[in-house]
Amino acid sequence: LKVATTFFQTAELTTLIKVSWPSIVFFTLPFQLPISDTKCLAASSGWNQLHTFYAYIYGPILIFSVPLLSASGTQPRSSERKKVAGLLTVLISLWYSPLLQTIASMHNCFPDPERENRPFVISDPSVSCEPSLKRTIVNIHTVVLSLIVGLGFPLLSFLKIRSLRKSGKLVFDSGMVNLFQFYNTRMPYFETVQFTRKGLLIFVLTWFVDYPEMQATLSLGINGSFLLILSCTRPFVYYPTSNSRRNLFQIAEVSSTITCMIGNALALIASFTASDQSFIDLLGGVMAVMNILYFILFMCRYNSELEKALDREAEWSAGVKVNSNLGAELKDAVGEWNLLVMSLENDDGMEERRRLQIVDEMPFVKSRIVAAMRISLM
């Protein structure tokens, strides 16, 4: 789910490159389905981009307040508070990219020659960019949210996770677990790199809105730099494929990034052929097919590897049973531990670096077993 969500959010940003993409591209991106008809209906009811701006801000904040209020009467370090903290990190992570896009859309303005070259929002020409009280309030929201969410959330995540690593508290019942559980102990804060990548892409696509060639080129450079960092650091926890010792999570993220880079390259080609809409439609069709193929191949491969891993684990631990009354979470945790042990025992030709990585991951899996046991025995 995490890899797929990251892919679709990043692939969606490619559609912000100022190219007249065909509708089929948007149908393959679950976070940005075609909404032209709904915009027309909204406009007829008086709804505009300004209302959308505030809805994207205060709607999620109201949703966030529900678990916060439910946990307000609990003990500071209780399991309930940790669950709420974990839920909020997931929700804010999902909110991060759409929020920054919405903020950026309010500052993409153009001079309208039909209205004395006065500035209006590109995504909704009914909203003025001229100085006014409304515009001042928008600017205040932009500054505050850019600092708190755009910069503050990634920075806080980095500092908190680094502190947890130094103190040896990268455990499953941590409130930040959803941000570091898929990364190894050398790079547990790699999610910050993901946030930075999205933020830079949104900034580039906003700042160079009138220059699609520059948008596509810089987007390609940002994703290429991310791919280089990804290949050098190999930050993901080790999940071996059935036919090799390669890391399935690493393969999935690398292929996701390459797919996004191909989309950037198609956008770059389209930016140089803006007058040929039929050719742009063809490029958009290729992008749509790539998005669908990546998702299908990823899900098929992941499910296949998961089934094979469960079969290997069952064969390796034949005769060892976990009490069914202890719950599915404990079974999954024990199964993950067995897979790590099995990988160490069965792969005689494994590189020493890979063995050390597996050993480093075992304390976290052990903490997951302990957390699952506490829940099961409550």
N, C-alpha and C positions, 0 to 999 in steps of 0.2 A: 504493500500500500504506500509506504514512504517513497520508494523509488518511482512508482507510477505517478504519485502526486507531484513530486519534484519535476518529473519529466513534463507533465502536462502544463504546469505553471510556467516552466521555462519556455516550452514550445509556444505557449500562448503569447509570450512577449514578442516572438518573431512576427506575429500578425499586427503588432503595433508599428512596424516599419511602414512608412507611408507608401504603400503599394495597393492598388485596387484588387485585393484578393477576392477570388470567387467564394460564394457562400459555403461550398463544400468543405473548405478549410476549417471553418468555424464549427461545422457539424462534428468534426473529429476531435474537438477540444472541449471536454466537459465543463471547463471553467469559463468558457466564453462561447456559448451557443448563439446562433443568429438572433438578434433582438431588435431588428429594424422595425418589424411590425409592432412589437410591444412599445417601442419608443414613440411611434406615431399615436398609439392609443394613450400613452402616458401624457404626450404633449397636448392632446385634445382635452385631457382632464386637468391641465394646469401644472402637471408634474414636469420638472426640468432637471438639468444636470446639477443644479444647486441642491435640489432636494435629494438627489442620489448621493451627492457628496456627504451630506449630513446623515443619510440613512446608513451609508457604509461605515460611518464613525460610531454613531450612537446606537445603532441596532446591535452590533456585536458587543458593545460595552454593556448594554442591558442584559445580554445573554451571559456575559462573564460575571455579572453581579449575582446571578442566581446561585451558582455553587459557592461563591464567596460568602454570601449571606448564610447559606446552609452550614458552612464550616465556622462561622463566627463564634459560636458558643463552645467549640471544642478546644482541647488542650493544644498549646503551640506546636508540639512535636508529635501529635497523635497521627495515627494512620489515616484518619479522615482528612486531615489537613494536607498530608502528603499526596493523597489521591486527588484532592482539589488542585494542588499545585501542578501535578502531572497533567490533569485535564486542561488547565489554563495554558500550559506551555504548548500543548498540541493545538489548541484553538488560536492562540496568538501566532503560532507558526503558519497556520493556514490563512490567517487574516493578513499577515505581513505583506505579501505581494499585491493582493487586491486593493489593500488600503493605500499603498504607495502609488499604485496606478491611478486610483481615483483622485488622490491629491494632485498628481502630476497633470491629470486631465483638466483640472481647473486653472492651470497656468499655461496651457497650450492655446494661445490666442492668435487671432489674425485680424488685420485691418479690413473691414468690409467696405469696399468702394461704393456700394449702393447706399451706405449710411455714413457718408462723409469720412470714410476711413477710420471710423471709431472701432476699437478692439472688441472682439467677441470670442467666446470659447469655441474652439474648433468642433468639439464633439456635440455642442448644442449652441448654435448661433443666437438663440433667444436669451442667453446669459451674457451679460456685459462684463468686460474686464476693466472698465473705467473706474477710477478711484471713487469710492463711495463707502458708506457705513457697512453695507453687505460685503463689499470686497475686503475691507479691513478685517472683518470677522473671519472671512475665509483665510486671509493671510496669517492671522493669529493661530488658527487651527493648524495651518500648514507648518508653521514654525514649531509649535508645541509637539505635534504628532511626529514630525520628522526627527526631532531630538529624542523624544521618549521612546517611540516605537522604531523608527527607522535606524537610529544610531544606538539608542539606549538598550533596547532588547538584545541585539547581538552582542554588544559590549558586556552587558550584565551576564549574559549566558556564558560568554568566554571566561570572564573572571570567576564566576561561581563554579563552573566545571573544572577550571584549572585548580581552584582551591580544593575541590573535592578530590582531585587526583593527588595533590600534594599530601593531603591528610589521609589518603587511603580509604575514602568513603564513596567510591564509585560503585554503589550497591543498588540492588533492584528496587528497594523501597524508598529511594531518594525522590524528592519532588521534581528533580531535573532529569529523571531517567529516560524520558521520551526523547531527549535531545542528545543523549550520548550512548544509548544501549546498542546501537548498530555500529559504533566505532571502537577501534581497539584502544588500549590504554596509552599508546604513544600519541594518538590524535583524538582524544575523546571530545574535543571542542570543534571538530571539523564542521559541525552544523553552522558555526559562525561563518565559515568560508562560503557555505551555500547561501546564507542570508546576504553576504557581501556581494556575491555574484548577481543575485536578483536585484539588489539595490543599484548596482552599477549599470545593469542592463536597462532598468527603468529610467535612470538618470540620463543615459545616452539617448534613449528613444524619445525622451522629453526635450532635451536640450537641442538636439539636431533634428527637430521635427520637420523642418523644411528641406532637409537634405537626406533623402532615402539612401543614397549611395554611402554617405558617411554613417548613417544608422546601421546599415547592414555590415559595413566593414568593421566598425567598432564592436558590434555584437559578436561577429565572428572572432575578433581578437580576444574579447572577454571570455567567451566559451572555450577558445583554444588555450588560453592561459589557465583556465580552470582544469582543462583536461591534462595539461602538463603537471599541475600541482597534484591532481588526483593520481596520475601515473607514478609520480616520484614518492609520494607519501604513503600510498596504499592504506587509507585510513580505516577501511571496513573490517569488522570482525570476520574471522575465517569461517566460511561455509563452503566446504569442498564440493566440487561437482563429482558426479558418479564416474565419469570416464577420464578424469584428470585431477591434478591437485590444485587446479586454479580456483580462485575465490569467486563463487557465484555472484555475491553482492558487488564485488569489484567489476566483474564483467558487465553486470546489469547497468551500473552507473556509467561506465565508460561508453557502452553502446548507446545509452540515453544521451550522453553529451555529444557523441559523434552525430547522432540523428538530428539534434538541435543545430549543430554546425552545418550540416547539409541543408537544413531549412534556411539558415542564414545565407548560405551560398546561393540558394535558389532566389532568395529575396534580393541579393546583390545583382544577380542576373536580371531579375524583373525590373529593378530600378533603372537599368540601362536600356530597357525596352518598354518604357512606360506608354508609348504610343501604340503598341501592339497588344490590345487587350486579349485577343485569342491566345497569344503565346503566354501571357500572364496566367490565363485560365488553365493552360496546360501545366505550367509550373506549380500552380496551386493544387491541381489534381495530383501531381507527383508528391507534393508535401502531405496532402491528405492521406494518400496511400501509405506513405512512410509512417505517419502517426499511427494508423490502424495496425499496420504490420508489426511495428515495434511493440505495441501493447499486446497483441495476440501472441507473438513469439515469446515475449517476456513471461506472460501468464502461463503459457503452455510449458515453457522450459522450467519455470519455478515450480509449478505443480508437479511436473514429472520428477524433478530433483527431490522435492519434498517427499513424494511417495517412495522413491528409491532409498532416501535417507531413513525413513521410518522402517522400511523393510530390512535395511542393514542393521539398524539399531535393534529391531526385534530378533533378528538372527543372532546378533552378538550377545544379547542379554537374555537368551532363551532360558526359561526356567525362573527368571527373576521377575516377580510380579509386584505391582504397587497396589495396595488396598484401594479398591474402587470407591470406597467411601471417602477417600481423601481428596477427591476432586480432580477435574481435568487439568487445572493449572499446575498442580504438583506433578502430575504425570508428564506434562509437557516439559517441565523443568528438569525432571529426572532423565527424560529422553534426551534433552539437550546435553546434559552432563555425560550420558553414555556415549553420545556421538563424539564428543571431544576426546574421551578416553579411548574410544575405538579408533579414532584417527591417529592417536599417538601410538597405539599398539600395532596397527595393521600396516602403516605406511613406512616401511623400512628405509625407502629411498628419499624420505622427506628432508628438505633442507633444514639446517639447524635454525635458521631465522624463522621458518614457519612453525617449527616445534616450540620455540620460545614464545611465539605469538599465541599459540593455543594455551600454553601454560599460563600466560598472563591473563587470558580471558576466563580461566577457571574460577578465580575468586568471585567474579561477578555472577557466574552461573550458580555458584554455591549460594550466594546471597539471594538469588531468585528462588532456590529450593527452600531456604529458610523462610522467606516471605510467604511462599505458597503454603508451607506447613503451618505457619501462624494463622493464616486465613482459614485453612481447612479444620484446624483444631479449635477454632473460636466457637 
